[in-house]
Amino acid sequence: MKFTIITKSLTSALSQAWSSWWSEGLKSKDTLTVSSLALLIILWWFTWISKLYKSRNPKLPPGPRGLPLVGNLPFLHPDLHTYFARLAQTYGPIFKLQLGTKLGVVVTSPSLAQQALKDNDTTFANRDVPAVARVVGYGGFDIVWTPYGPEWRMLRKVCVREMLSNASMDAVYSLRKREVARMVREIYGKVGSPVNLGEQLFLTILNIITSMLWGGGGEDERMTSLGTEFREVVGEITVLLGKPNLSDFFPILARFDLQGIQRGMRVLFLKFDRIFESIIEERLKLMENEKGKESKDFLQILLRLREEEDAKTPFTAKHLKALLMDMVVGGTDTTSNTVEWAIAELMNNREAMRKAQEELEVVVGLDSKLEESHLPKLHYLQAVMKEVLRLHPALPLLVPHCPSSACDIGGYMVPEGARVFINVWAIHRDPSIWDNPLEFNPKRFLNGKWDFNGTDFNYFPFGSGRRRCAGIPMAERMFMYELATLLHSFDWELPLDSEFDLKEKFGIVLKKATPMIAIPTPRLSNPTLYT
């Protein structure tokens, strides 16, 4: 209303001035001067109106045209990370896509990523929660999807201080060691035969995580049985989480669940919850019988936290089970796929493989078993890990952010509620940042310049800002321990007549398009080291 009144007033004033100047100009025979002055005033007026309009209606990022109602949905490619990278070459480092009734914004440069995740960290600290995540995440009570605020800060504190601190991780080392030793025994029993490394790694990582969470595995048959059932449910949950869901693009249709994805997830969720209830019941009985003893796993820590009544933000049973879900679903595929990528890249680069194994021979030797205490001395292998996460970040678009208010990024307005993708995969392969970006070259990380803190926006595989991955300490330990053990214990070769490829498959996490099948040969000097 005010904008219209101002415009009308200016138009009236300009009209009167024009009439006066034109009349005077005709009397003075100086028409050219008057016309020039009037033209300048008109140009100034239009410039002012344009700026006022833009300030009231800031422009959205550029982007491809879509169709009515569905927008750009029909044109999306299954490999979103590469599709978004190609669009960035046409529309620039920030562009928009209309995804049904949702607006998607894609950021593909370090400077704009910094504006979003550092300069406007609080604004971008929320998530656009998928419909299936609300089902399996206990209504959004988990650390991944909970809105930024006191509840999220409480969950983050529980994860970082209670579960994933160095002291807590050291306390459950024996459980990790047991599961890695079990993996080595199983592979040793298949020496000379093809091994599906992706499958073996997934099962081992899942066993490691569940062992740390509730002491599963080992000789406890009841807990081992629950772990087997849990493994099957996790696999099905991962599949459903990766399916495109109309309910996310047209929230008004979510109640109808046209594809049945939410219904399928609810069935899995009930299995999921029943398993958790059974595990918690088992652990409570054990704690009752072992009063006064120190915690042996993360679940005992969480159960004791649940009993604290003086906390400002209570830690409830839903929080507990949602955190367990995050650790299992969020930690298995990401870590196992990254180790699989590492083996694949090393088998494709024999010089890098040789250097990694030579370092292991010097630090550990071939007549000893590798321990986690050796890991800080394996500098080249740490560089291998960082280079793998540069080329194949576990979450190539990170977890999408959702601004809590409209925000200016790169001169464009990103509206409140938009789904913001940060294409870290494309940034990590940008030739203006990295020399020979498609080459697997661990040496580029030997200078100690880059880490996982998310402060350098040329390299941030675990994200940045408040919502940076809370599980980095656990991911680092498990990746290094498992990869180092596989390289220290065995040599790896491709089966005869098999073709090697490094093609990617986009999903919840970045997978190899084809499983990594390899034949192991023992390297250690004494067969008893395998048993």
C-alpha positions in Angstrom: 0.0 0.0 0.0 2.7 2.5 1.0 4.7 1.5 -2.1 1.7 2.3 -4.3 1.0 5.7 -2.6 4.7 6.7 -3.0 4.7 5.7 -6.7 1.5 7.7 -7.4 2.9 10.8 -5.6 6.1 10.6 -7.5 4.3 10.2 -10.8 2.1 13.2 -10.1 5.1 15.4 -9.1 7.0 14.3 -12.2 4.0 15.1 -14.4 3.7 18.6 -13.0 7.4 19.3 -13.2 7.4 18.0 -16.8 4.6 20.4 -17.8 6.3 23.3 -16.1 9.7 22.6 -17.6 8.3 22.0 -21.1 6.3 25.2 -21.0 9.3 27.2 -19.9 11.4 25.5 -22.5 9.1 26.5 -25.3 9.0 30.1 -24.1 12.8 30.2 -23.7 13.4 28.4 -27.0 15.8 26.1 -25.1 13.9 22.9 -25.8 17.0 20.7 -25.9 18.1 21.6 -22.4 14.7 21.0 -20.9 14.3 17.7 -22.7 17.7 16.5 -21.5 16.9 17.5 -17.9 13.6 15.8 -18.1 15.2 12.6 -19.5 17.7 12.5 -16.7 14.9 12.9 -14.1 12.9 10.1 -15.7 16.0 7.8 -15.7 16.7 8.6 -12.1 13.1 7.9 -11.2 13.0 4.5 -12.9 16.3 3.6 -11.3 15.0 4.5 -7.9 11.8 2.6 -8.4 13.7 -0.4 -9.7 16.0 -0.4 -6.6 13.0 0.0 -4.3 11.2 -2.9 -6.0 14.2 -5.1 -5.8 14.8 -4.3 -2.2 11.2 -5.4 -1.5 11.4 -8.4 -3.9 15.0 -9.7 -3.9 15.7 -12.0 -6.8 15.9 -15.7 -6.5 18.9 -17.6 -7.9 18.8 -18.5 -11.6 17.8 -22.0 -12.7 16.3 -24.1 -15.5 12.6 -23.7 -16.4 10.3 -26.3 -15.1 6.8 -27.6 -16.0 3.6 -26.4 -14.3 2.9 -28.1 -11.0 5.8 -30.6 -11.0 8.6 -28.0 -11.8 11.9 -29.6 -12.5 11.1 -33.0 -11.0 10.7 -34.9 -14.4 14.2 -33.8 -15.5 16.2 -34.9 -12.4 18.9 -37.4 -13.1 19.3 -40.4 -10.6 23.0 -39.3 -10.0 22.0 -35.9 -8.4 25.6 -34.9 -7.5 26.9 -35.1 -11.1 23.6 -33.6 -12.5 23.8 -30.7 -10.1 27.5 -30.2 -11.1 26.6 -29.9 -14.7 23.8 -27.4 -14.0 26.3 -25.3 -12.1 28.4 -25.0 -15.2 25.3 -23.3 -16.9 23.7 -21.4 -14.1 26.6 -20.6 -11.8 27.6 -21.6 -8.3 24.1 -21.1 -6.8 20.9 -22.0 -8.7 17.4 -23.0 -7.9 15.2 -26.0 -8.9 11.4 -26.2 -8.4 10.8 -29.6 -6.9 7.0 -29.9 -6.8 5.9 -27.3 -4.3 9.4 -27.2 -2.7 12.1 -24.9 -3.8 15.5 -26.5 -4.0 18.7 -24.4 -3.9 22.1 -25.9 -4.9 25.4 -24.3 -3.7 28.6 -25.3 -5.6 31.4 -23.0 -4.4 33.5 -22.7 -1.3 32.7 -19.0 -0.8 28.9 -19.5 -1.0 29.1 -22.6 1.2 30.9 -20.4 3.8 28.2 -17.8 3.6 25.6 -20.4 4.3 27.3 -22.6 6.8 29.5 -20.1 8.7 28.3 -16.6 8.1 24.7 -17.6 8.5 25.2 -20.7 10.5 22.3 -20.3 12.9 19.9 -19.5 10.0 20.9 -22.7 8.2 21.0 -24.9 11.3 17.7 -26.6 10.6 16.8 -29.6 8.3 14.0 -30.2 5.8 12.8 -33.5 7.4 11.7 -36.2 4.9 8.4 -37.9 5.6 10.1 -41.3 6.2 12.6 -39.8 8.5 9.8 -38.6 10.8 8.6 -42.2 10.9 11.8 -44.0 11.6 13.4 -41.1 13.6 10.8 -41.3 16.4 9.0 -38.2 15.2 12.3 -36.3 14.7 13.7 -36.9 18.2 17.1 -37.9 16.7 20.2 -35.7 16.3 20.1 -35.6 12.5 16.6 -34.1 12.1 15.8 -32.4 15.4 15.4 -28.6 14.9 18.2 -26.4 16.2 17.5 -25.4 19.8 17.8 -26.7 23.4 16.8 -30.2 22.5 19.3 -30.6 19.7 22.1 -29.1 21.9 21.3 -31.6 24.6 21.5 -34.5 22.1 24.7 -33.2 20.6 26.2 -32.9 24.1 25.2 -36.5 24.9 26.9 -37.7 21.7 30.1 -35.7 21.8 30.8 -35.7 25.6 29.2 -39.0 26.7 29.4 -41.4 23.8 32.1 -40.3 21.4 34.7 -38.7 23.7 38.2 -40.3 23.6 37.6 -41.8 27.0 34.3 -43.4 25.9 35.8 -44.7 22.7 38.8 -46.1 24.5 36.6 -47.9 26.9 34.9 -50.0 24.2 38.1 -50.7 22.2 38.1 -54.3 23.2 34.7 -54.7 21.5 36.0 -53.1 18.3 39.1 -55.3 18.4 36.9 -58.5 18.9 34.9 -57.8 15.8 37.8 -56.8 13.6 39.6 -60.0 14.6 36.5 -62.0 13.7 36.5 -60.3 10.2 40.2 -61.3 9.7 39.4 -64.9 10.6 36.5 -65.1 8.2 38.6 -63.6 5.3 41.5 -65.9 6.2 39.1 -68.8 5.7 38.5 -67.6 2.2 42.1 -67.1 1.1 42.5 -67.6 -2.6 38.7 -67.2 -3.3 36.8 -64.0 -4.3 35.5 -62.0 -1.3 32.7 -59.5 -1.6 34.4 -56.7 0.3 31.4 -54.4 0.4 29.2 -57.0 2.1 32.0 -58.1 4.4 32.7 -54.5 5.4 29.1 -53.7 6.0 28.5 -56.7 8.3 31.8 -55.9 10.2 31.0 -52.2 10.7 27.5 -53.1 11.8 28.8 -55.6 14.3 31.4 -53.1 15.6 28.7 -50.4 16.1 26.2 -52.7 17.8 28.9 -54.1 20.0 29.9 -50.6 21.1 26.2 -49.7 21.6 25.0 -52.6 23.6 27.8 -55.2 23.7 26.2 -57.5 21.1 28.2 -60.3 19.5 30.8 -62.3 21.2 29.5 -65.3 23.1 26.2 -63.8 24.1 23.8 -65.8 21.9 20.8 -63.7 22.8 22.4 -60.4 21.8 24.0 -62.0 18.6 20.5 -63.2 17.5 19.1 -59.8 18.0 22.0 -58.3 16.0 21.3 -60.6 13.1 17.6 -59.6 13.0 18.7 -55.9 13.4 21.0 -56.2 10.4 18.2 -57.3 8.1 15.9 -54.4 9.3 18.7 -51.8 8.8 19.2 -53.0 5.2 15.5 -52.5 4.4 15.4 -49.1 6.1 18.3 -47.9 4.1 16.5 -48.8 0.9 13.4 -46.9 1.8 15.3 -43.9 3.0 16.9 -43.7 -0.5 13.6 -43.8 -2.5 12.3 -40.5 -4.0 9.0 -39.7 -2.2 6.2 -37.6 -3.6 5.2 -36.7 0.0 8.4 -34.7 0.3 7.8 -32.7 -2.9 4.1 -32.2 -2.3 3.7 -32.1 1.5 -0.1 -31.7 1.1 -0.2 -35.2 -0.3 1.8 -36.7 2.6 -1.3 -37.9 4.4 -2.2 -40.1 1.4 1.3 -41.7 1.2 0.6 -42.4 -2.5 3.7 -44.6 -3.0 3.2 -46.5 0.3 6.8 -45.6 1.4 5.7 -44.3 4.9 3.6 -47.4 5.4 6.5 -49.7 4.6 8.7 -47.7 6.9 6.2 -47.9 9.8 6.3 -51.7 9.5 10.1 -51.6 9.7 10.0 -49.1 12.5 7.8 -51.4 14.6 10.4 -54.2 14.1 13.1 -51.7 14.9 11.5 -50.5 18.0 10.7 -54.0 19.2 14.4 -54.9 18.9 15.4 -51.9 20.8 12.9 -52.6 23.6 14.3 -56.1 23.8 17.9 -55.0 23.9 17.1 -52.3 26.5 15.3 -54.8 28.7 18.3 -57.2 28.5 20.7 -54.4 29.4 18.6 -53.2 32.4 18.6 -56.7 33.8 22.4 -56.8 33.4 22.8 -53.4 35.0 20.6 -54.6 38.0 22.9 -57.6 38.5 26.1 -55.5 38.1 25.3 -52.5 40.2 28.4 -50.3 41.0 30.3 -51.5 38.0 31.6 -49.2 35.3 29.7 -48.9 32.0 30.7 -51.4 29.4 28.9 -50.0 26.4 27.1 -46.8 25.2 23.7 -48.1 26.0 24.5 -48.3 29.7 25.7 -44.6 29.5 22.4 -43.6 27.9 20.3 -45.5 30.4 22.0 -43.8 33.3 21.5 -40.4 31.6 17.8 -41.2 31.2 17.5 -41.6 35.0 18.8 -38.1 35.7 15.9 -35.9 36.7 17.7 -32.6 37.3 18.5 -32.0 33.6 17.0 -28.8 32.1 16.2 -30.7 28.9 15.2 -34.2 29.9 16.8 -37.1 28.0 13.8 -39.4 27.3 13.3 -43.0 26.1 12.5 -41.7 22.7 15.7 -39.7 22.6 17.6 -42.8 23.6 16.2 -45.0 20.9 16.5 -42.3 18.3 20.2 -41.9 19.1 20.7 -45.6 18.8 19.0 -45.5 15.4 21.3 -42.6 14.3 24.4 -44.5 15.3 23.4 -47.7 13.5 21.7 -46.4 10.3 24.0 -43.4 10.0 27.3 -45.2 10.8 27.1 -48.5 8.9 26.7 -47.6 5.2 28.8 -44.4 5.4 31.9 -46.1 7.0 31.7 -49.4 5.1 31.3 -47.7 1.8 34.2 -45.4 2.4 36.5 -48.3 3.3 35.4 -50.1 0.2 36.2 -47.0 -1.9 39.7 -46.9 -0.3 40.4 -50.5 -1.2 39.2 -49.9 -4.7 41.3 -46.8 -5.2 44.4 -48.4 -3.8 44.0 -51.5 -6.0 43.7 -49.1 -9.0 46.9 -47.3 -7.8 49.5 -49.9 -6.9 52.1 -47.3 -6.0 49.8 -45.9 -3.3 49.0 -49.4 -2.1 52.7 -50.2 -1.9 53.4 -47.1 0.2 50.6 -47.8 2.6 51.7 -51.4 3.1 55.4 -50.4 3.5 54.3 -47.9 6.2 52.4 -50.7 8.0 55.5 -52.9 7.9 57.6 -50.2 9.5 55.1 -49.2 12.2 53.6 -52.6 13.0 55.8 -55.3 11.3 54.6 -58.5 9.8 55.1 -60.6 12.9 52.5 -58.6 15.0 48.9 -57.8 15.0 47.8 -54.2 14.3 46.4 -52.3 17.3 44.5 -49.0 17.4 47.6 -47.5 19.2 49.5 -47.8 15.9 47.0 -45.6 14.0 48.4 -42.1 14.9 51.7 -43.2 13.4 50.3 -44.1 10.0 50.6 -40.7 8.4 50.4 -41.9 4.8 47.3 -44.0 5.5 45.6 -41.0 7.1 46.3 -39.1 3.9 44.7 -42.0 2.0 41.6 -41.6 4.1 41.4 -37.9 3.4 41.9 -38.4 -0.3 39.2 -41.0 -0.4 36.8 -38.6 1.3 37.8 -35.9 -1.1 36.9 -38.0 -4.2 34.1 -39.9 -2.7 32.5 -38.0 0.2 30.0 -40.3 2.0 27.2 -37.8 1.7 28.0 -35.9 -1.6 25.3 -33.3 -1.0 25.6 -33.4 2.8 22.3 -33.5 4.7 20.1 -30.8 3.1 19.8 -27.6 5.2 16.6 -25.6 5.6 16.9 -21.8 6.4 14.7 -20.6 9.3 14.3 -17.2 7.6 15.0 -15.7 4.2 18.7 -15.1 3.7 21.0 -13.5 1.1 23.6 -15.8 -0.3 25.8 -14.6 -3.2 23.4 -11.7 -3.9 20.4 -14.0 -4.2 17.5 -14.5 -1.8 17.2 -18.1 -0.4 13.7 -18.2 1.0 12.7 -19.6 4.3 11.9 -23.3 4.2 13.9 -24.0 1.0 15.8 -27.3 0.7 19.5 -26.3 0.4 22.0 -28.7 -1.1 25.7 -28.1 -0.6 27.4 -30.1 -3.5 30.6 -30.9 -1.6 31.4 -33.6 -4.2 31.7 -31.0 -6.9 33.7 -28.6 -4.7 36.2 -31.4 -3.9 36.7 -31.9 -7.7 36.9 -28.3 -8.7 40.0 -27.8 -11.0 40.3 -24.2 -9.8 40.9 -25.5 -6.3 42.7 -28.9 -6.7 45.5 -29.9 -9.1 44.5 -32.9 -11.2 41.3 -33.2 -9.2 40.2 -36.6 -10.7 43.5 -38.2 -9.8 43.8 -40.3 -6.6 46.8 -38.8 -5.0 47.1 -39.1 -1.1 50.4 -37.0 -1.2 48.3 -33.9 -1.5 47.3 -34.4 2.2 50.7 -35.1 3.7 51.3 -31.4 4.4 48.7 -31.5 7.3 46.9 -28.5 5.8 43.4 -30.0 5.8 41.4 -31.7 8.5 37.7 -32.6 9.2 36.8 -29.5 11.3 34.9 -27.9 8.4 36.7 -24.6 8.7 38.2 -24.8 5.2 35.5 -24.7 2.6 37.7 -26.2 -0.1 37.5 -29.5 1.9 34.7 -30.4 4.3 33.5 -34.0 3.8 31.7 -34.1 7.1 30.0 -30.7 6.7 30.5 -27.5 8.7 29.0 -25.3 11.3 26.6 -26.4 14.1 25.3 -29.4 12.1 28.7 -30.8 11.3 28.6 -34.6 11.7 28.9 -35.5 15.4 30.3 -39.0 14.6 33.6 -37.9 13.2 35.7 -39.4 16.0 34.1 -42.8 15.7 34.2 -42.7 11.9 37.9 -41.9 11.8 38.8 -44.7 14.3 36.7 -47.3 12.5 37.8 -46.4 9.0 41.5 -46.4 9.9 41.4 -49.5 12.0 39.5 -51.6 9.5 41.4 -50.3 6.4 44.8 -50.7 8.1 43.9 -54.2 9.2 42.9 -55.3 5.7 46.1 -53.9 4.1 48.3 -55.2 6.9 46.9 -58.7 7.0 46.3 -59.3 3.2 47.4 -58.5 -0.3 44.4 -58.0 -2.7 44.0 -58.9 -6.3 41.1 -58.8 -8.8 39.7 -62.2 -9.9 40.8 -63.3 -13.4 38.8 -62.0 -16.3 37.1 -59.4 -14.1 36.9 -55.7 -15.1 37.8 -53.0 -12.7 35.7 -49.8 -12.5 35.2 -46.8 -10.1 31.7 -45.9 -11.2 29.6 -44.3 -8.6 25.9 -44.8 -7.6 24.1 -42.0 -5.9 21.9 -42.7 -2.9 21.7 -41.9 0.8 25.4 -42.5 0.7 27.8 -42.6 -2.3 28.3 -46.3 -3.2 30.3 -48.1 -5.8 28.1 -49.0 -8.7 29.4 -52.6 -8.7 30.6 -54.4 -5.5 34.3 -54.6 -4.9 35.2 -58.3 -5.4 38.8 -59.2 -4.6 41.0 -62.2 -3.7 43.0 -62.0 -0.5 46.5 -63.5 0.1 48.0 -63.6 3.6 50.9 -61.2 4.4 51.6 -61.9 8.0 54.6 -64.1 8.9 52.8 -66.5 11.3 49.4 -68.2 10.6 48.5 -68.0 14.3 48.2 -64.2 13.9 45.0 -64.9 11.9 43.4 -67.0 14.5 
